[in-house]
Amino acid sequence: MMRLLTGTDNNEDTNYFNFVPHSVDAFGSTVIAEGCDQDRQIFWIHAWTVNSSGIITQVREYFNTSLTVTRFASNGSKPVSITSLHCPSVWESSLSGRGGKSVPGLVLAI
């Protein structure tokens, strides 16, 4: 995949990747875009961090992975026990199970 995305793949049949978003969701400074390349059955998720001026400051990219985004919160400066934390899910990928194959699951805490 890296050779395809960087343009170093010399194979004429595989030197393109069709990024067609299925969904785009935003919460706070995080934007999640999910889509797939139907021809290759590759599912992708981009997680962008955007500053107050609308400039993307960080990009995370996931391929053939199921992603769950949770909101991580603590009680300010008080020490918090790991067992008492509650991290509600704010977004879950929906395309990863459609390819009929098992994919690894990741949790992104924001």
C-alpha positions in Angstrom: 0.0 0.0 0.0 2.8 2.4 0.8 4.3 2.1 -2.7 0.8 2.8 -4.2 0.3 5.9 -2.1 3.8 7.3 -2.6 3.7 6.8 -6.4 6.7 4.4 -6.4 4.7 1.5 -7.7 5.5 1.1 -11.4 2.7 -1.3 -12.3 0.3 0.6 -14.6 -2.7 -1.4 -13.4 -2.2 -0.6 -9.7 -0.9 3.0 -9.7 -4.1 4.6 -8.7 -6.3 4.6 -5.6 -9.8 5.8 -5.6 -10.6 7.7 -2.4 -14.4 7.9 -2.3 -15.7 8.9 1.1 -18.8 7.0 2.4 -19.1 9.3 5.4 -17.5 12.3 7.0 -18.2 13.1 10.7 -16.8 15.8 13.0 -16.8 16.2 16.7 -14.7 18.8 18.4 -11.3 19.2 16.6 -11.5 15.7 15.1 -12.9 14.9 11.6 -13.3 11.3 10.6 -13.7 10.3 6.9 -14.4 6.7 5.9 -14.6 5.1 2.5 -13.4 2.3 0.3 -11.9 1.3 -3.0 -14.5 -1.2 -4.2 -12.2 -2.6 -6.9 -9.6 -3.6 -4.4 -11.9 -4.2 -1.4 -9.8 -1.9 0.7 -11.5 0.1 3.5 -9.9 3.3 4.7 -10.4 5.7 7.6 -8.8 9.1 7.9 -8.8 10.9 11.3 -7.9 14.6 11.0 -7.2 17.0 13.8 -8.1 20.5 12.8 -7.2 23.7 14.7 -9.4 26.7 15.3 -8.4 28.2 12.0 -9.6 25.1 10.1 -6.0 23.9 9.3 -5.4 20.2 9.4 -2.6 19.7 12.0 -2.5 15.9 12.2 -3.6 13.0 10.0 -4.0 9.4 11.0 -4.7 6.9 8.3 -6.1 3.4 8.8 -6.6 0.6 6.1 -8.7 -2.5 6.5 -9.3 -1.8 10.1 -12.4 -1.3 12.2 -12.1 1.9 14.2 -14.0 3.0 17.3 -13.5 6.6 18.5 -14.0 7.3 22.2 -14.0 10.4 24.2 -11.4 10.2 27.0 -12.1 12.4 30.0 -10.6 12.7 33.4 -11.6 14.8 36.4 -9.1 17.6 35.9 -5.9 17.2 37.9 -7.3 14.6 40.3 -5.7 11.2 40.0 -8.1 8.8 38.3 -8.2 5.0 38.7 -8.2 3.2 35.3 -11.1 1.0 36.5 -13.3 4.1 37.1 -12.9 5.7 33.7 -15.8 5.7 31.3 -15.0 6.3 27.7 -18.2 6.6 25.7 -18.1 5.6 22.0 -18.7 8.6 19.8 -18.1 7.0 16.4 -17.7 3.5 15.0 -16.6 2.4 11.5 -19.4 0.9 9.4 -17.7 -0.3 6.2 -15.1 -2.7 7.7 -17.4 -5.7 8.0 -18.8 -5.4 4.4 -15.8 -7.1 2.7 -16.6 -10.5 4.2 -13.2 -10.6 5.9 -12.1 -10.2 9.5 -10.2 -7.0 10.2 -8.4 -5.8 13.3 -10.2 -3.4 15.6 -8.6 -0.3 17.0 -9.8 2.3 19.6 -8.9 6.0 19.0 -9.2 8.0 22.2 -9.7 11.7 21.8 
